[in-house]
Amino acid sequence: MGFRTGIAGLIGAGLLALSAGCADTRGNESSGAYVDDASITSTVKARLVEDKTVDAPAIGVETSNGNVVLSGVARSSLEKSTVESIAMKVRGVKGIQNNVAVRP
């Protein structure tokens, strides 16, 4: 197991552990949906870290009701589309809003 894969696993496990104990603070979103969103976010982040073509720390990921919002800066259009493709393949993702900017 490589360093990046190990870190990705730790990040994912930590986020899941934290989210499981959180109270619902998102209005009408159920606690189950909040945990699912946290799981989707952590899985997307972990997969970005695993992909050697993506600068994972430069990409932000937020999820609400299964809809993922990507932000940050990519080095190229290819990297931007790769980030979106990775996110779409995560189980539970309903939609993607790709706000990643391509660095000039």
RODO-2510 file (C-alpha; in nm, 4 decimals, decimal comma):
residues 104
     n   res          X          Y          Z
     1     m     0,0000     0,0000     0,0000
     2     g     0,1464     0,3341    -0,1043
     3     f     0,1640     0,6464     0,1054
     4     r    -0,1135     0,8224    -0,0874
     5     t    -0,3449     0,5212    -0,0623
     6     g    -0,2817     0,4912     0,3121
     7     i    -0,3512     0,8603     0,3678
     8     a    -0,6676     0,8365     0,1569
     9     g    -0,7923     0,5492     0,3707
    10     l    -0,7187     0,7355     0,6921
    11     i    -0,8963     1,0477     0,5681
    12     g    -1,1998     0,8474     0,4616
    13     a    -1,2184     0,6518     0,7867
    14     g    -1,1790     0,9678     0,9929
    15     l    -1,4508     1,1537     0,8065
    16     l    -1,6892     0,8614     0,8362
    17     a    -1,6237     0,8280     1,2089
    18     l    -1,6803     1,1992     1,2656
    19     s    -1,9918     1,2172     1,0528
    20     a    -2,1571     0,9186     1,2167
    21     g    -2,1731     1,1019     1,5490
    22     c    -2,2815     1,4402     1,4159
    23     a    -2,6225     1,5845     1,4797
    24     d    -2,8338     1,6924     1,1861
    25     t    -2,7712     2,0625     1,1358
    26     r    -2,8830     2,0894     0,7742
    27     g    -3,2487     2,1733     0,8171
    28     n    -3,4655     1,9180     0,6406
    29     e    -3,1843     1,6795     0,5451
    30     s    -3,2104     1,3607     0,7483
    31     s    -2,9203     1,2335     0,9573
    32     g    -2,8969     0,9333     0,7246
    33     a    -2,8589     1,1596     0,4233
    34     y    -2,5936     1,3620     0,6068
    35     v    -2,3919     1,0450     0,6760
    36     d    -2,4358     0,9329     0,3140
    37     d    -2,3156     1,2737     0,1908
    38     a    -2,0117     1,2564     0,4198
    39     s    -1,9383     0,9072     0,2888
    40     i    -1,9641     1,0257    -0,0725
    41     t    -1,7359     1,3225    -0,0012
    42     s    -1,4727     1,1090     0,1693
    43     t    -1,4850     0,8459    -0,1045
    44     v    -1,4435     1,1063    -0,3805
    45     k    -1,1508     1,2642    -0,1941
    46     a    -0,9860     0,9256    -0,1403
    47     r    -1,0189     0,8350    -0,5082
    48     l    -0,8733     1,1700    -0,6112
    49     v    -0,5725     1,1013    -0,3882
    50     e    -0,5314     0,7551    -0,5434
    51     d    -0,5233     0,8971    -0,8977
    52     k    -0,1657     1,0029    -0,9727
    53     t    -0,2801     1,2392    -1,2526
    54     v    -0,4824     1,4580    -1,0140
    55     d    -0,3461     1,7203    -0,7739
    56     a    -0,5922     1,6115    -0,5031
    57     p    -0,5073     1,8816    -0,2444
    58     a    -0,6035     2,1471    -0,5020
    59     i    -0,9579     2,0067    -0,5391
    60     g    -1,2424     2,0742    -0,2967
    61     v    -1,5367     1,8354    -0,2642
    62     e    -1,8737     1,9048    -0,1002
    63     t    -2,1846     1,6883    -0,1142
    64     s    -2,5479     1,7676    -0,0418
    65     n    -2,8284     1,5186    -0,1046
    66     g    -2,5988     1,3157    -0,3308
    67     n    -2,5052     1,6160    -0,5437
    68     v    -2,1306     1,6778    -0,5501
    69     v    -1,9794     2,0236    -0,5952
    70     l    -1,6174     2,0246    -0,7108
    71     s    -1,4044     2,3351    -0,6656
    72     g    -1,0419     2,4378    -0,6795
    73     v    -0,7851     2,4588    -0,9553
    74     a    -0,6738     2,2019    -1,2130
    75     r    -0,3545     2,2071    -1,4157
    76     s    -0,5389     2,1282    -1,7405
    77     s    -0,8790     2,0634    -1,8961
    78     l    -0,7954     1,6935    -1,8918
    79     e    -0,7373     1,7017    -1,5164
    80     k    -1,0663     1,8894    -1,4677
    81     s    -1,2584     1,6262    -1,6635
    82     t    -1,0736     1,3443    -1,4846
    83     v    -1,1815     1,4858    -1,1472
    84     e    -1,5436     1,4930    -1,2644
    85     s    -1,5209     1,1410    -1,4044
    86     i    -1,3795     1,0077    -1,0781
    87     a    -1,6582     1,1734    -0,8784
    88     m    -1,9340     1,0423    -1,1086
    89     k    -1,8192     0,6832    -1,0529
    90     v    -1,8711     0,7028    -0,6764
    91     r    -2,1739     0,5123    -0,5552
    92     g    -2,4569     0,7406    -0,4435
    93     v    -2,3595     1,0410    -0,6559
    94     k    -2,6696     1,1864    -0,8218
    95     g    -2,5124     1,4830    -0,9955
    96     i    -2,1950     1,6869    -1,0336
    97     q    -2,1398     2,0613    -1,0398
    98     n    -1,7847     2,1057    -1,1659
    99     n    -1,6599     2,4493    -1,0573
   100     v    -1,2929     2,3544    -1,0966
   101     a    -1,1007     2,6289    -1,2743
   102     v    -0,8204     2,5476    -1,5164
   103     r    -0,4971     2,7215    -1,4232
   104     p    -0,3836     2,9461    -1,7096
***
